[in-house]
């Protein structure tokens, strides 16, 4: 007597369908050369950090930068702008970066511009990026940020795209689309969050950026080089880490803030016996 075939449960059918879609997506990516491997690299200019990154930030890929808290959006924006300055300056010597020399697109919601402010053109010179190389785009909604990012990443005249948005408004499917667009356009993409977001993402790295006190300010010598607390919270190419970095706008590279504190000089009015003791 023949027995009826066993039917799969709805949960098993969903799991099998998801696995089938993953295989199809992998085959399409392999066919188009978008296997998730980062080709050229954008080094930060510091051997310690670049070593953790496997040589630098992968181009043709998506990355995330988040402010440690909402009050530190300016620090996270400065980190992204410094990377843009390094890319557009052509100072990348160790690894050829195809995006070098191309424009940077900065996309933000109108509400984000009201809450956090817009980029200040004259200050870009202090970071080292030519204002004419940076194109800003203002849109009405977050979904417009995603659409504009995807279109810009596929444009061959664009080397870097930064999309500023609030956390929680983007899912893994959207980040996957952005990653594929970055690979197709041979550009590097950054999602700039106003606060940390632990949601699943197709980004290769995730940075949490905060402020750190300037050495000059600690000494009472006025404003010194920008100093940031950079935490690498996700890294598909190597280990994680946390560093205090300073941006050197002359050399256009990040330097570790490892300056030694000044040592007090010898007192000139001490008794001779005390001085030689």
N, C-alpha and C positions, 0 to 999 in steps of 0.2 A: 504494500500500500504506500503510495507516494505521499510524502509530507510536504506541507506548504512551506515555501521559503520564509525564513525569518525576516521581518521588516525592521529596519533601523528606526531608532527613536528619533524624534524631532531634533534633540540636542546633537545626536551623532550626525544627522544629515547636515545641520548647520556647520559643525566642525569640519566635515568632509568638504563642504562647499568653500569654506574659508581657505582650507589648505589648497584646494584646486585653484582658487583665485590667486593665491600667493605664488604658486608655480607658474601660472600664466603671466603674472606681473614680472617675475624673475626672468622668464624667457623673453618678454618684450624689452626689458632693460638690457639684457645681454645682446639682443639683436641691435639695439640702438647704441650700444657702447656705454650705457649708463648703469654700470654695475655697482656704483657706490664707492668705487675707489677714487681717491683724490689724486689728481695728476700733479700739476705744479703746486708749489707751496708759497704762502705768504708768511715769511718769518717775521717775528716781532723784534729781531735784532739782538736778543739776549740768549746766549747759549744754554742757560739753565732752562728757561721756559720753552725755547724751541726744541730742546732735547726731549722734554716731556711730551711735546706735540708731534714728535717724530720728524722734526725739521721745520715745522711751521703749520699754520692753518691751511687746510686743504682748500684750494680753489675748486671751481666747478662743483661747489657743495654749499650746504646750508649750515649756518651757525646761529647760536642764540647768545644774546647779551642782555642781562637783566640788572636793573638797579637793585642794590641791597635793600633799599626802602624807597618810598616815593620821593622823599626829600633829596635823594641822591641820584635822580635822573640825569642831572648835569654831568656827574662823574661818569655814568655809563655812556652818555652821549659823547663825552670827551674821549673815552676809550675807542668808540667806534670811529670817531673823526681821526684819531691818531692812526688807526689802521688804514683809513682811506688815504691819509697823507703819505703813509709809507708806500702804499700801492702806486699812487699817482706820481710819486717823486722819481721813480725809476732807480732807486737806490738798491733794489733787490739784486744782489750779486751772486749769492750762493745757488739759487734756483731760479731758472727762467720762469717768470710769471706772465702768461699770455695776457692777463687783464691789465698789465702795466701800461700806463699811457691813455687808458680809456676813462670815460666819465663815471662819476658817482651819482646815483639817484637816491635822494632821501625822501621817503614818503611818510606822511603823518596825517592823522585825522584832524579835522578842525577843532574838535573838543580837546584833543591832546595838545594842540598848539596854544589853546586858551589856558589850559591848566599848567603846562610845563614851559611854555614859551617857545619861540622859534629860534633857529640858528642865527647868530649874529655875524654878518659877513666880515667886518673888519677883524674880528677875533680869529677868523680862520687862518690869517697870516701868522698869528702867534703859534698855531699848531703846526703849520707848515703846508697847508693845502691851499692851492690857488682857488679863490672864490669862483672863477669862471669854469672850474672843473667840477663843481658841485651844483647839481640841479635839484631843487626842492619842489615837491609836489604835495598839495593839500587836497584831501578828499573828504567827503561827507560822512562815510560810514566805514566800519572796520572791514567789511567785506570788500569795499573798494580798495582798501590798502592791499589786501591779498591779491585782488585782480591786477592792480597796477604793478605789484612786485613780480608776479608771474610774467606779465608782458615785458617788463623791463629786463628781467633776467635772461630772457630769450633774445634780446636785442644785442647784436654784435658790437654796437658802439658803446655799450655799457660794460664796465669792468666790475663794479660793486653796486649792490642795491641794499639799502637799509630801510626796513619797514618798522616804524614806531607804533606800538599798540599796547593796549592794556592786557594783562594776563587773563586767561580763561576764555578767550573768545576765538580760539583756533584749535582744531583737533589734529590728530595725527595724519588724517587723509590730506588735509590742507598743507601740512608741512611736507608731506611726501610729494605733492604737486610742485611745491616750491623747490624742493631738492632736485627733482627731475628737470625743472626749468633751468636751474643753475647749471646742471650738467649739459643741457642742450645748448645753452648760450655761452658756455665756457666762462662763466662769471661767478663771483662769490657773493652769497646772500647772507644778510644778518637780520634776524628778528630782534628788535630792541624793545624789551618789555620794561614797563614802568615799575614792576615789582617781580620778585622771583616767581617762577611757574614750574611746578614739578610734573606737569602733564606729559604723557608720552609724546615723543617727537622724532622726526627723521633727521634732526640736526646732528652734525658730527661732534660739535663741542657745545658746551653750555657754560657761560661765564656769569658770575655774580660780582658786580663791581660796586665798590663803596669808596668813600673818601678816606684819606689818611692825612694827618697833619703834616704840613711842610716843615722841613728841617730849618729853613730860615725863620719861619714863624715861631718855632720852638726857641730859637736863639734870640728872637726879637730883632731880626735883621730885615724885616719886611717880607714881601711875598716872594717865594722861591718857585722852582719848577713844579708843575702839577704832579701831585703824588696820589696814587690810587691804591686801594686794597683790592687785588684781583684774585678771585677764587675760581679755579677751574673745577666745576662741579660735575662735568661730564666730558669724557674724552674717549672716543672710539679707537684712537690710535696709540694710547699710552696711559700713563698714570695720571692721577689727579694731583692738585697742589694749590697752595695759597702763597702769594707773593705781594710784597709792597713794592710798587714800581714807580718810577719817575719817567716822564716823557721828555726826551732830549730833542727839542725842536730843531737844533742845529744839525745833529747827526741823524735826526728822524728815526730814532729807535728807542725802545724801552730799556731802562736800566734798573737793576735791582737797587733799592734804597738801603744800602749797607754802609752808609757813611759812619765813621767812628765819631763819637762825641768829642768835643775839644777837651784837652787836658789842661788843668789849671797850671799856670806858670809858677815857678819857685818864688816865694816871697822875698823881696829885696831887703827887708828890714829885720830879718831873723838874726839872733845872736850867732856868732861864728860857731860856737860849740854845738848849737842845735843844727846848724846847716851841715856839719860834717858827721853828725851822729848817725 
